[in-house]
């Protein structure tokens, strides 16, 4: 969607904000992004969106954007509120502010506010050139007394000029380890609700809120009277999170207030709360794109590769419990097949280490010369190493735990370690299920366990140059030296620092046991592993389709399950679906060693994926949900800034070979050329069509009942 110029008017707040002088003093600028002071008004914005604050005793603000022929304006009278004892804008005033330009592009405004409480808050606003979204973050600065936070509202915006309207909140759940429900998204709609969600949008697509937070029950989106939106956190909803055992937990009503959880800011300490992206759009498609553009400014530029994972390579002398059966001899058989498939990252799953907790050297029985020979062979053949790791877990036989038992998470981690000791080789116990306390003080070289862990990961990364880590066995739980929130904070703080240091490595999360970081925390650092088992193609496609366009496909790691007996048509269907997500081969690919017809067919698709990396990026869902087959489905990867994209169409056993396909996000006034680039055929131009016609829909044909078709969409 081509964006229109913004009309910087504040119709809804003219009676609240002081009249502005005609001249504005520009403080900083980057492209069309700016911070300005105009008399007693302070503003940050660009040609598409603006937010203004009063510099008087009332710290009110308003956010505007042109939508259609008018101006949408949303007023905030509550910059930050807490409960109990709600603090509103009548009690906050601006104490100081500063503005800077961002090296990568954009501007940032930091406003320090004081009120009738013994702490201050800092509101940090970021705007990028050409993006109709503002990233807002609140930092709490404690004084001499600790600051307990049981609930807080991060954003509260009201627009009453056009009357009540419908809203929608969406919650995105992590994947599954052992169930096949495929219900990873839940929507709440109406004009009054308080929903567990990380995304909110008005029904007309004018306003959107994206809370960069995991899908805890405490993540709330509220919509009141069809006019007031809130992004909030209510910790009373959080009891305990135990991975997959929590997946079917009903939310119910508001939980009892006591015993309530709190996050405590230590005296003279600071706590950065979850950022919220405030986006404004001309419609729902444009709104999702604007929020995505801002979100991507927080996502590290980690490698987005085609992977092979050794998890399903079983048998032989090395397999113990849930650990794989791979050592150096098996690796020698696997890597040539991985290369023939077009793999870019070869991930050693659970098994390369002797025990969880001992990470700086591999199991000497499996890799007697270390992992350096593995690294060298892979790099000589155009691949990179990837490593599974359980940074929050230990085996009671590990050297690390026996040297530092004081770092056990008490009391739960001691219990899991005791159970582990009774059955040391059973299932996941073979790796180790004792739980570390990330904040535990250590005796010796490192002050805390988190420091020791970060140093070990840094040592591995510097030595082996992995493309990707797959972090597993993580459970955020209350420990002696910090609550589940502080355990989570400690881990992600270290991972963020490692990401800054090692830009060529992704630090991904296994999200098959829920409530770790999905969706908007874990994706910042690396791709997730989303779905265990071998779900059918309609299911893996459904997982991406239901998340789109709010969660990009490159963050959703799923299997590409290729078998030696697969026909060309079966391979095409599997691989066309795999284009949409973080593609990982994870069968025992040694069985493909002599199946050259299969590997050659797969290679057509992996080569295509490397040429068209956008296939697993931002995408609109098209047609019908693919789950259950018997229908047409599709995804439309799209870059609105470039005004071009692709369409991936799937005829999943639908009875008709022709389907009218309506495209999304295109400019109605432009003309587009559609080209069929399905990698198993010869490219040809389908035709040139007005954007208005494509938005309504054109008929397209797929002859085979389970066939696929890939198109590019470019300005003619």
C-alpha positions as CSV (number, residue, x, y, z in Angstrom):
1,X,0.0,0.0,0.0
2,X,1.5,3.3,-1.0
3,X,1.3,5.7,1.9
4,X,-0.2,9.2,1.7
5,X,1.3,12.3,3.3
6,X,0.2,12.9,6.9
7,X,-1.9,15.9,7.9
8,X,-0.3,16.9,11.3
9,X,-3.6,18.0,13.0
10,X,-4.7,17.3,16.6
11,X,-8.5,17.8,16.2
12,X,-9.3,15.6,19.2
13,X,-7.0,17.4,21.7
14,X,-7.3,21.1,20.8
15,X,-8.9,21.9,24.1
16,X,-6.3,20.1,26.1
17,X,-3.0,20.9,24.5
18,X,-1.8,24.6,24.6
19,X,-2.0,26.6,21.4
20,X,1.3,26.2,19.4
21,X,3.4,29.0,18.0
22,X,3.7,29.0,14.2
23,X,7.4,28.3,14.2
24,X,8.8,24.9,15.1
25,X,12.4,24.3,16.3
26,X,13.7,21.0,14.8
27,X,16.0,19.3,17.3
28,X,17.1,16.3,15.3
29,X,16.1,14.7,12.0
30,X,16.8,11.6,10.0
31,X,15.2,11.4,6.6
32,X,11.6,12.5,7.2
33,X,11.8,11.5,10.9
34,X,12.2,14.3,13.3
35,X,12.0,15.5,16.9
36,X,10.7,19.1,17.3
37,X,9.7,21.5,20.0
38,X,7.0,24.0,19.2
39,X,6.5,26.3,22.1
40,X,5.2,24.1,24.9
41,X,4.7,21.1,22.7
42,X,7.3,18.4,22.1
43,X,6.7,16.1,19.1
44,X,8.3,13.1,17.4
45,X,7.2,11.9,14.0
46,X,7.6,11.7,10.2
47,X,5.5,12.5,7.2
48,X,3.1,9.7,8.2
49,X,2.7,9.8,12.0
50,X,3.3,12.2,14.9
51,X,3.0,12.1,18.6
52,X,3.0,15.3,20.7
53,X,3.5,15.9,24.4
54,X,2.6,18.9,26.4
55,X,5.6,20.3,28.5
56,X,3.4,21.7,31.2
57,X,2.0,20.1,34.4
58,X,-0.1,17.6,32.4
59,X,1.9,15.1,30.5
60,X,-0.8,14.4,27.9
61,X,0.0,13.2,24.4
62,X,-1.7,12.5,21.1
63,X,-0.9,10.4,18.1
64,X,-2.1,11.2,14.6
65,X,-2.0,9.8,11.1
66,X,-3.8,10.5,7.9
67,X,-6.2,7.6,7.1
68,X,-8.2,8.0,3.9
69,X,-9.3,11.6,3.5
70,X,-9.2,12.5,7.2
71,X,-7.0,12.5,10.2
72,X,-7.1,9.8,12.8
73,X,-6.1,11.2,16.3
74,X,-5.7,9.2,19.5
75,X,-5.3,10.9,22.8
76,X,-3.3,9.5,25.8
77,X,-4.1,10.9,29.2
78,X,-2.3,8.0,30.9
79,X,1.4,7.8,30.0
80,X,1.9,5.0,32.5
81,X,-0.4,3.6,35.2
82,X,0.1,1.1,38.0
83,X,-2.2,-0.8,40.2
84,X,-3.1,-0.7,42.9
85,X,-2.9,3.1,43.5
86,X,-3.3,4.1,39.8
87,X,-1.0,6.9,38.7
88,X,-2.4,8.9,35.8
89,X,-1.3,11.8,33.7
90,X,-2.7,14.3,36.1
91,X,0.1,13.2,38.4
92,X,2.9,13.1,35.9
93,X,4.8,16.1,34.6
94,X,7.8,16.4,32.3
95,X,11.0,16.8,34.2
96,X,13.5,16.7,31.4
97,X,13.9,15.4,27.9
98,X,16.6,14.7,25.2
99,X,16.6,13.7,21.5
100,X,19.1,11.9,19.4
101,X,19.3,10.5,15.9
102,X,19.8,6.7,15.5
103,X,22.9,5.5,13.6
104,X,20.9,3.0,11.5
105,X,18.2,5.6,10.7
106,X,15.5,7.3,12.7
107,X,15.2,9.4,15.8
108,X,14.6,8.8,19.5
109,X,13.1,11.0,22.1
110,X,13.5,10.3,25.9
111,X,11.2,12.1,28.3
112,X,11.8,11.9,32.1
113,X,8.6,12.3,34.1
114,X,8.0,12.8,37.7
115,X,4.8,12.5,39.8
116,X,3.4,12.1,43.3
117,X,5.3,8.8,43.8
118,X,8.9,8.1,45.0
119,X,10.1,7.1,41.6
120,X,10.3,8.5,38.1
121,X,9.6,7.1,34.7
122,X,11.3,7.5,31.4
123,X,9.3,7.3,28.2
124,X,11.4,6.4,25.2
125,X,9.9,7.0,21.7
126,X,11.5,5.9,18.5
127,X,10.4,6.8,14.9
128,X,11.9,5.5,11.6
129,X,11.7,7.4,8.3
130,X,8.7,6.4,6.2
131,X,7.1,4.1,8.8
132,X,3.7,4.9,10.4
133,X,4.5,3.5,13.7
134,X,6.1,4.7,17.0
135,X,7.9,2.4,19.3
136,X,7.2,3.3,22.9
137,X,9.1,2.0,26.0
138,X,8.7,2.8,29.6
139,X,11.7,2.6,32.0
140,X,11.0,2.8,35.8
141,X,13.7,4.5,37.9
142,X,13.4,3.8,41.6
143,X,14.4,6.1,44.3
144,X,15.5,5.1,47.8
145,X,12.6,2.7,48.2
146,X,11.9,-0.4,46.1
147,X,9.1,-0.1,43.6
148,X,6.7,-3.1,43.4
149,X,4.8,-3.5,40.2
150,X,1.8,-5.9,40.3
151,X,0.1,-4.5,37.2
152,X,0.8,-1.7,34.8
153,X,-0.6,-0.1,31.6
154,X,2.0,0.6,29.0
155,X,-0.2,2.4,26.5
156,X,-3.7,3.8,26.7
157,X,-5.2,5.6,23.7
158,X,-8.7,7.0,23.2
159,X,-10.4,8.1,20.1
160,X,-14.0,9.2,20.5
161,X,-14.5,11.5,17.5
162,X,-16.0,8.8,15.3
163,X,-17.9,6.9,17.9
164,X,-17.5,3.3,19.0
165,X,-16.0,0.7,16.7
166,X,-15.1,-3.0,16.9
167,X,-11.7,-4.1,17.9
168,X,-9.7,-7.4,17.8
169,X,-7.0,-8.8,20.0
170,X,-4.9,-11.8,19.0
171,X,-2.9,-14.1,21.2
172,X,-0.1,-16.2,19.6
173,X,0.9,-19.4,21.3
174,X,4.2,-21.3,21.0
175,X,4.3,-24.6,19.2
176,X,3.8,-28.2,20.6
177,X,6.0,-31.0,21.7
178,X,3.5,-33.8,22.1
179,X,0.1,-32.6,20.9
180,X,-1.4,-32.0,17.5
181,X,-4.2,-29.5,18.3
182,X,-2.8,-26.8,15.9
183,X,-4.6,-24.0,17.8
184,X,-1.7,-21.6,18.1
185,X,-3.8,-18.4,17.6
186,X,-6.9,-17.1,19.4
187,X,-8.8,-14.0,18.5
188,X,-11.1,-11.9,20.7
189,X,-13.4,-9.4,19.0
190,X,-16.0,-6.9,20.1
191,X,-16.2,-3.4,21.7
192,X,-15.5,-4.4,25.3
193,X,-12.9,-7.0,26.3
194,X,-9.9,-7.7,28.4
195,X,-8.0,-10.5,26.5
196,X,-4.7,-12.4,26.8
197,X,-3.0,-11.1,23.6
198,X,0.1,-9.5,22.2
199,X,-1.6,-7.7,19.3
200,X,-4.6,-5.3,19.1
201,X,-6.2,-3.6,16.1
202,X,-9.3,-1.5,15.5
203,X,-11.7,-3.2,13.1
204,X,-11.0,-0.5,10.4
205,X,-7.3,-0.9,10.6
206,X,-6.6,2.6,11.9
207,X,-4.8,1.8,15.1
208,X,-2.7,-1.2,16.1
209,X,-0.8,-2.0,19.3
210,X,2.0,-4.7,19.3
211,X,3.3,-5.6,22.7
212,X,6.8,-7.1,22.5
213,X,6.2,-9.7,25.1
214,X,5.8,-13.5,25.4
215,X,2.4,-15.0,25.5
216,X,2.0,-15.2,29.3
217,X,-1.6,-14.9,30.5
218,X,-0.5,-11.6,32.1
219,X,-0.1,-10.1,28.6
220,X,-3.4,-8.1,28.2
221,X,-5.0,-6.1,25.4
222,X,-8.1,-4.2,26.5
223,X,-10.8,-2.4,24.5
224,X,-13.3,-0.3,26.3
225,X,-16.5,1.1,24.9
226,X,-15.2,0.7,21.4
227,X,-13.0,3.8,21.9
228,X,-10.2,3.1,24.3
229,X,-7.3,0.7,23.7
230,X,-4.8,-0.5,26.4
231,X,-1.7,-2.6,26.2
232,X,-1.2,-3.8,29.8
233,X,0.4,-6.4,32.0
234,X,-1.4,-7.9,35.0
235,X,0.9,-10.3,36.9
236,X,-2.0,-11.7,39.0
237,X,-2.7,-14.0,36.0
238,X,0.7,-15.6,36.3
239,X,0.9,-18.6,38.6
240,X,3.5,-21.1,37.4
241,X,4.6,-22.0,33.9
242,X,5.7,-25.6,33.2
243,X,6.0,-25.8,29.5
244,X,3.6,-28.2,27.7
245,X,1.6,-28.9,30.9
246,X,0.3,-25.4,30.6
247,X,-0.8,-25.5,27.0
248,X,-4.4,-26.5,27.7
249,X,-4.9,-24.3,30.7
250,X,-8.1,-22.3,30.4
251,X,-7.8,-18.6,31.2
252,X,-11.2,-18.1,32.9
253,X,-11.9,-14.9,34.7
254,X,-9.5,-12.6,36.5
255,X,-7.6,-14.6,39.1
256,X,-7.8,-13.8,42.8
257,X,-5.7,-10.8,43.7
258,X,-3.8,-12.5,46.5
259,X,-1.2,-13.9,46.5
260,X,-0.3,-11.4,43.8
261,X,2.9,-11.6,41.8
262,X,5.1,-8.4,41.6
263,X,8.1,-7.3,39.8
264,X,10.3,-5.2,42.1
265,X,12.6,-2.5,41.1
266,X,15.4,-2.4,43.6
267,X,16.3,0.9,45.3
268,X,18.1,3.2,42.9
269,X,17.6,0.5,40.2
270,X,16.0,0.7,36.8
271,X,13.6,-1.7,35.0
272,X,12.9,-1.4,31.3
273,X,9.3,-2.7,30.7
274,X,8.0,-4.3,27.5
275,X,8.1,-2.0,24.4
276,X,4.8,-1.4,22.6
277,X,4.6,-0.5,19.0
278,X,1.8,2.0,18.2
279,X,1.0,1.7,14.5
280,X,-1.5,3.5,12.3
281,X,-2.8,2.3,9.0
282,X,-5.0,3.2,6.1
283,X,-6.5,-0.3,6.4
284,X,-5.7,-3.5,8.2
285,X,-3.2,-4.7,5.6
286,X,-1.3,-1.4,5.8
287,X,-1.5,-1.5,9.6
288,X,0.2,-4.9,9.8
289,X,2.9,-3.8,7.5
290,X,3.7,-0.6,9.5
291,X,3.9,-2.5,12.8
292,X,6.2,-5.1,11.1
293,X,8.5,-2.5,9.7
294,X,9.0,-1.1,13.2
295,X,9.3,-4.5,14.8
296,X,12.1,-5.5,12.4
297,X,14.2,-2.6,13.7
298,X,14.5,-4.6,16.9
299,X,15.2,-7.9,15.2
300,X,18.8,-8.8,14.8
301,X,20.1,-9.5,11.3
302,X,20.8,-13.1,12.2
303,X,21.4,-15.8,9.4
304,X,18.2,-17.1,7.9
305,X,19.3,-20.4,6.5
306,X,18.1,-23.8,5.3
307,X,18.9,-26.3,8.1
308,X,19.5,-29.9,8.7
309,X,19.1,-31.2,12.3
310,X,20.4,-34.5,13.7
311,X,17.6,-35.1,16.2
312,X,16.0,-38.0,14.2
313,X,19.2,-39.8,13.5
314,X,18.9,-42.7,15.8
315,X,20.5,-46.1,16.5
316,X,24.1,-47.1,16.9
317,X,26.3,-46.9,20.0
318,X,25.7,-43.3,20.8
319,X,21.9,-43.0,21.2
320,X,20.9,-42.7,24.9
321,X,17.4,-41.7,25.9
322,X,16.2,-38.7,23.8
323,X,19.8,-37.9,22.6
324,X,20.6,-38.5,19.0
325,X,22.9,-41.3,17.6
326,X,25.5,-39.0,15.9
327,X,29.2,-39.0,16.4
328,X,32.0,-38.1,13.9
329,X,31.6,-41.4,11.9
330,X,27.8,-40.7,11.4
331,X,28.6,-37.1,10.6
332,X,30.9,-38.2,7.8
333,X,27.9,-40.0,6.2
334,X,25.4,-37.2,6.8
335,X,27.1,-34.1,5.6
336,X,27.4,-35.1,1.9
337,X,23.7,-35.7,1.7
338,X,23.0,-32.4,3.5
339,X,25.1,-30.7,0.9
340,X,23.2,-32.3,-1.9
341,X,19.9,-31.1,-0.4
342,X,21.1,-27.5,-0.4
343,X,21.5,-27.3,3.4
344,X,23.3,-24.2,4.7
345,X,23.4,-24.9,8.5
346,X,24.1,-28.4,9.9
347,X,22.7,-28.5,13.4
348,X,24.0,-31.0,15.9
349,X,21.1,-31.7,18.2
350,X,21.1,-33.1,21.8
351,X,24.0,-35.5,22.0
352,X,27.1,-33.6,21.0
353,X,27.7,-32.7,24.6
354,X,28.4,-35.4,27.3
355,X,26.0,-33.8,29.8
356,X,23.9,-30.6,30.0
357,X,26.0,-28.1,31.8
358,X,29.3,-29.1,30.2
359,X,29.4,-27.1,27.1
360,X,33.0,-26.1,26.3
361,X,34.1,-29.6,25.1
362,X,32.1,-32.2,23.3
363,X,31.5,-35.8,24.2
364,X,35.0,-37.3,23.6
365,X,33.6,-40.7,22.6
366,X,31.6,-39.1,19.8
367,X,34.1,-36.5,18.7
368,X,37.5,-37.5,19.9
369,X,39.2,-34.6,18.1
370,X,36.6,-32.1,19.1
371,X,34.1,-30.2,16.9
372,X,36.8,-28.3,15.0
373,X,37.0,-31.0,12.3
374,X,33.2,-30.9,11.9
375,X,33.4,-27.1,11.6
376,X,36.2,-27.3,9.0
377,X,34.4,-29.9,6.8
378,X,31.2,-28.0,6.8
379,X,32.8,-24.6,6.0
380,X,34.9,-26.2,3.2
381,X,31.6,-27.4,1.7
382,X,29.6,-24.2,1.9
383,X,27.8,-25.0,5.2
384,X,28.1,-23.8,8.8
385,X,27.7,-25.5,12.1
386,X,24.7,-25.2,14.3
387,X,24.4,-26.4,17.9
388,X,21.6,-27.5,20.2
389,X,22.1,-26.3,23.7
390,X,20.2,-26.4,27.0
391,X,21.6,-23.3,28.8
392,X,19.1,-23.5,31.7
393,X,19.6,-27.2,32.5
394,X,22.2,-29.5,34.0
395,X,22.8,-33.2,34.5
396,X,23.8,-34.2,38.1
397,X,26.8,-36.0,36.6
398,X,28.1,-32.9,34.9
399,X,31.4,-31.4,36.0
400,X,29.8,-27.9,35.9
401,X,27.1,-28.7,38.4
402,X,29.4,-30.7,40.7
403,X,31.7,-27.7,40.8
404,X,28.8,-25.2,41.4
405,X,25.9,-26.9,43.1
406,X,25.1,-23.5,44.7
407,X,23.7,-22.4,41.3
408,X,20.8,-24.9,41.5
409,X,17.4,-23.3,41.2
410,X,15.9,-23.8,44.7
411,X,13.6,-25.5,45.4
412,X,12.3,-26.8,42.0
413,X,15.7,-27.4,40.3
414,X,16.9,-29.5,43.2
415,X,13.8,-31.7,42.8
416,X,14.2,-32.2,39.1
417,X,17.9,-33.0,39.6
418,X,17.1,-35.6,42.2
419,X,14.6,-37.2,39.8
420,X,17.3,-37.0,37.1
421,X,19.8,-38.9,39.4
422,X,17.3,-41.7,39.9
423,X,16.8,-42.2,36.2
424,X,19.9,-40.8,34.6
425,X,19.5,-42.2,31.1
426,X,15.7,-42.1,30.7
427,X,14.3,-39.8,27.9
428,X,15.4,-36.2,28.4
429,X,17.0,-37.2,31.6
430,X,20.0,-38.5,29.6
431,X,20.9,-34.9,28.7
432,X,19.9,-33.5,32.1
433,X,16.8,-31.8,33.6
434,X,18.2,-30.1,36.7
435,X,17.4,-26.4,36.6
436,X,20.0,-23.6,37.0
437,X,19.4,-20.3,38.8
438,X,20.7,-17.8,36.3
439,X,21.2,-15.1,39.1
440,X,22.8,-17.4,41.6
441,X,26.2,-16.1,43.0
442,X,29.1,-18.4,42.3
443,X,32.3,-19.1,44.0
444,X,35.4,-18.7,41.8
445,X,36.0,-16.9,38.5
446,X,32.4,-15.7,37.8
447,X,30.2,-13.7,40.0
448,X,26.9,-15.3,38.9
449,X,25.9,-18.4,36.9
450,X,24.7,-16.2,34.1
451,X,28.2,-14.8,33.7
452,X,29.7,-18.2,33.5
453,X,27.1,-19.3,30.9
454,X,27.7,-16.2,28.8
455,X,31.4,-16.8,28.8
456,X,31.0,-20.4,27.8
457,X,28.7,-19.5,24.9
458,X,31.1,-16.8,23.8
459,X,34.0,-19.3,23.9
460,X,32.0,-21.8,21.7
461,X,30.9,-19.1,19.3
462,X,34.4,-17.6,18.8
463,X,35.9,-21.1,18.3
464,X,33.3,-22.9,16.2
465,X,31.7,-20.0,14.4
466,X,28.1,-21.5,14.6
467,X,25.4,-20.0,12.4
468,X,22.8,-20.8,14.9
469,X,22.2,-22.0,18.4
470,X,19.0,-23.9,19.2
471,X,18.3,-23.2,22.9
472,X,16.1,-25.9,24.6
473,X,15.0,-27.2,28.0
474,X,14.3,-23.6,29.2
475,X,11.7,-23.1,32.0
476,X,11.2,-19.8,33.6
477,X,10.5,-20.6,37.2
478,X,10.9,-19.0,40.6
479,X,14.3,-19.6,42.2
480,X,16.1,-18.5,45.3
481,X,17.8,-15.6,43.5
482,X,15.0,-14.2,41.5
483,X,11.4,-14.8,40.3
484,X,10.5,-16.3,37.0
485,X,10.6,-12.8,35.5
486,X,14.1,-12.1,36.8
487,X,15.3,-15.5,35.5
488,X,13.9,-14.7,32.1
489,X,15.4,-11.2,32.2
490,X,18.8,-12.5,33.1
491,X,18.9,-15.0,30.2
492,X,17.7,-12.6,27.5
493,X,20.0,-9.8,28.7
494,X,23.0,-12.2,28.2
495,X,21.7,-13.3,24.9
496,X,21.2,-9.8,23.7
497,X,24.8,-8.9,24.6
498,X,26.1,-12.0,22.8
499,X,24.1,-11.0,19.8
500,X,25.8,-7.6,19.7
501,X,29.1,-9.3,20.0
502,X,28.5,-12.1,17.5
503,X,26.5,-10.7,14.7
504,X,26.8,-13.7,12.4
505,X,25.2,-16.1,14.9
506,X,21.5,-16.6,15.6
507,X,20.4,-17.4,19.1
508,X,17.2,-19.3,18.6
509,X,14.7,-20.7,21.0
510,X,12.9,-24.1,21.0
511,X,9.3,-23.0,21.5
512,X,7.8,-26.5,21.4
513,X,7.4,-26.2,25.2
514,X,5.3,-23.0,25.6
515,X,5.9,-19.8,27.4
516,X,9.6,-19.3,26.7
517,X,9.7,-16.2,24.5
518,X,7.1,-16.6,21.7
519,X,6.3,-14.6,19.7
520,X,7.8,-11.1,20.2
521,X,10.8,-11.8,22.5
522,X,12.5,-14.9,21.1
523,X,12.2,-13.8,17.4
524,X,14.4,-10.8,18.2
525,X,17.5,-13.0,18.7
526,X,17.0,-16.0,16.3
527,X,14.6,-18.3,14.7
528,X,12.4,-20.5,16.8
529,X,11.8,-24.2,16.6
530,X,8.1,-24.4,16.6
531,X,6.7,-27.9,15.9
532,X,8.0,-31.3,16.8
533,X,6.7,-34.5,15.3
534,X,6.1,-34.9,11.6
535,X,2.9,-33.0,11.0
536,X,1.3,-33.2,7.5
537,X,1.8,-30.4,5.0
538,X,-1.6,-28.8,5.6
539,X,-0.7,-28.5,9.3
540,X,2.8,-26.9,8.9
541,X,1.3,-24.5,6.3
542,X,-1.6,-23.8,8.7
543,X,0.8,-22.8,11.4
544,X,2.4,-20.1,9.2
545,X,-1.0,-19.1,7.6
546,X,-2.6,-18.4,11.0
547,X,0.3,-16.4,12.3
548,X,0.5,-14.2,9.1
549,X,0.9,-11.3,8.7
550,X,1.8,-10.6,12.4
551,X,4.6,-13.2,12.9
552,X,7.0,-13.6,10.0
553,X,7.6,-17.1,8.7
554,X,11.4,-17.0,9.2
555,X,10.8,-17.2,12.9
556,X,8.7,-20.4,12.7
557,X,11.0,-23.5,12.5
558,X,9.4,-26.6,11.2
559,X,10.4,-29.8,9.5
560,X,10.7,-30.5,5.8
561,X,10.2,-34.3,5.9
562,X,11.6,-35.9,2.8
563,X,11.5,-39.7,2.2
564,X,13.3,-41.8,-0.4
565,X,10.0,-43.0,-1.9
566,X,8.5,-39.5,-2.3
567,X,7.3,-38.7,-5.8
568,X,8.1,-35.5,-7.6
569,X,4.6,-34.2,-6.9
570,X,4.9,-35.0,-3.2
571,X,8.3,-33.3,-3.0
572,X,6.9,-30.3,-4.7
573,X,4.0,-30.0,-2.3
574,X,6.3,-30.4,0.8
575,X,9.0,-28.0,-0.4
576,X,6.5,-25.4,-1.6
577,X,5.1,-25.3,1.9
578,X,8.6,-25.2,3.4
579,X,9.4,-22.0,1.5
580,X,7.1,-20.3,4.0
581,X,9.0,-21.0,7.2
582,X,12.4,-21.7,8.7
583,X,13.0,-24.9,6.8
584,X,14.7,-27.8,8.6
585,X,15.4,-31.3,7.3
586,X,15.4,-33.6,10.3
587,X,14.9,-37.1,9.2
588,X,17.8,-39.5,9.0
589,X,18.9,-38.2,5.6
590,X,21.4,-41.1,5.1
591,X,18.4,-42.9,3.6
592,X,18.5,-40.4,0.8
593,X,22.1,-41.1,-0.1
594,X,21.3,-43.1,-3.2
595,X,18.0,-41.4,-4.0
596,X,19.5,-38.9,-6.4
597,X,16.2,-38.2,-8.1
598,X,14.7,-37.1,-4.8
599,X,17.7,-35.0,-3.7
600,X,17.9,-33.4,-7.2
601,X,14.2,-32.5,-7.0
602,X,14.6,-31.0,-3.5
603,X,17.6,-29.0,-4.7
604,X,15.4,-27.2,-7.2
605,X,13.4,-25.9,-4.3
606,X,16.3,-25.1,-2.0
607,X,18.1,-23.2,-4.7
608,X,14.9,-21.3,-5.4
609,X,14.5,-20.5,-1.7
610,X,18.0,-19.0,-1.6
611,X,17.2,-16.8,-4.6
612,X,14.0,-15.6,-3.0
613,X,14.6,-15.2,0.7
614,X,11.4,-13.1,1.1
615,X,9.2,-16.3,0.8
616,X,9.4,-16.7,4.6
617,X,9.2,-13.1,5.5
618,X,6.2,-10.8,6.0
619,X,3.3,-12.3,4.2
620,X,-0.5,-12.0,3.9
621,X,-2.6,-15.1,4.2
622,X,-4.7,-15.7,1.1
623,X,-7.8,-17.8,0.5
624,X,-8.7,-20.4,3.1
625,X,-7.0,-22.0,6.1
626,X,-5.2,-25.0,4.7
627,X,-5.8,-27.3,7.8
628,X,-7.9,-30.3,6.8
629,X,-7.1,-29.9,3.0
630,X,-9.8,-30.0,0.4
631,X,-9.4,-26.3,-0.3
632,X,-7.1,-23.7,-2.0
633,X,-4.8,-21.8,0.2
634,X,-2.0,-19.3,-0.2
635,X,0.5,-16.9,1.2
636,X,1.6,-13.6,-0.3
637,X,5.1,-12.4,0.8
638,X,5.1,-8.7,0.3
639,X,7.4,-5.7,0.6
640,X,5.1,-2.6,0.6
641,X,8.1,-0.2,0.5
642,X,9.3,-1.8,-2.8
643,X,5.7,-2.4,-4.0
644,X,6.5,-6.0,-5.0
645,X,6.2,-9.5,-3.7
646,X,5.2,-13.0,-4.5
647,X,2.3,-15.4,-4.2
648,X,2.6,-19.0,-3.2
649,X,-0.6,-20.9,-4.1
650,X,-1.6,-24.4,-2.9
651,X,-4.4,-26.6,-4.3
652,X,-4.7,-29.0,-1.4
653,X,-7.0,-31.6,-3.0
654,X,-9.6,-28.9,-3.9
655,X,-12.1,-30.2,-6.4
656,X,-11.8,-27.3,-8.8
657,X,-8.6,-26.6,-10.7
658,X,-9.5,-22.8,-10.9
659,X,-9.7,-20.4,-8.1
660,X,-10.3,-16.6,-7.9
661,X,-7.4,-15.2,-5.9
662,X,-7.7,-11.7,-4.4
663,X,-4.3,-10.2,-3.6
664,X,-3.6,-7.9,-0.7
665,X,-1.6,-4.7,0.0
666,X,-1.3,-3.6,-3.6
667,X,-1.9,-0.1,-4.8
668,X,-5.2,0.1,-6.6
669,X,-3.8,2.7,-9.0
670,X,-0.7,0.8,-10.1
671,X,-0.3,-2.0,-12.8
672,X,1.5,-5.2,-11.9
673,X,3.1,-7.9,-13.9
674,X,2.5,-11.5,-12.6
675,X,5.2,-14.0,-13.6
676,X,5.0,-17.8,-12.9
677,X,8.3,-18.7,-11.4
678,X,7.4,-22.2,-10.1
679,X,10.9,-23.8,-9.9
680,X,9.9,-27.0,-11.5
681,X,8.9,-25.3,-14.8
682,X,10.0,-22.5,-17.1
683,X,9.2,-19.0,-16.0
684,X,6.5,-17.2,-18.1
685,X,4.5,-14.0,-17.8
686,X,0.9,-14.6,-16.7
687,X,-0.2,-11.1,-17.6
688,X,-0.3,-7.4,-16.5
689,X,-3.2,-6.4,-14.3
690,X,-4.4,-3.2,-12.6
691,X,-3.9,-3.3,-8.9
692,X,-7.7,-2.7,-8.4
693,X,-8.4,-5.9,-10.4
694,X,-5.9,-7.9,-8.4
695,X,-7.4,-6.7,-5.1
696,X,-10.8,-7.9,-6.3
697,X,-9.4,-11.1,-7.6
698,X,-8.4,-12.9,-10.8
699,X,-8.9,-16.6,-11.7
700,X,-5.8,-18.8,-11.6
701,X,-5.4,-22.5,-12.4
702,X,-3.5,-25.4,-10.9
703,X,-4.0,-28.5,-12.9
704,X,-2.8,-31.1,-10.4
705,X,-5.1,-31.8,-7.4
706,X,-2.3,-31.3,-4.9
707,X,-0.3,-28.9,-7.1
708,X,1.4,-25.6,-6.3
709,X,2.1,-22.4,-8.1
710,X,4.6,-19.6,-7.3
711,X,4.2,-16.1,-8.8
712,X,6.2,-12.9,-8.6
713,X,4.2,-9.6,-8.4
714,X,6.1,-6.6,-9.7
715,X,5.2,-3.1,-11.0
716,X,4.7,-3.3,-14.8
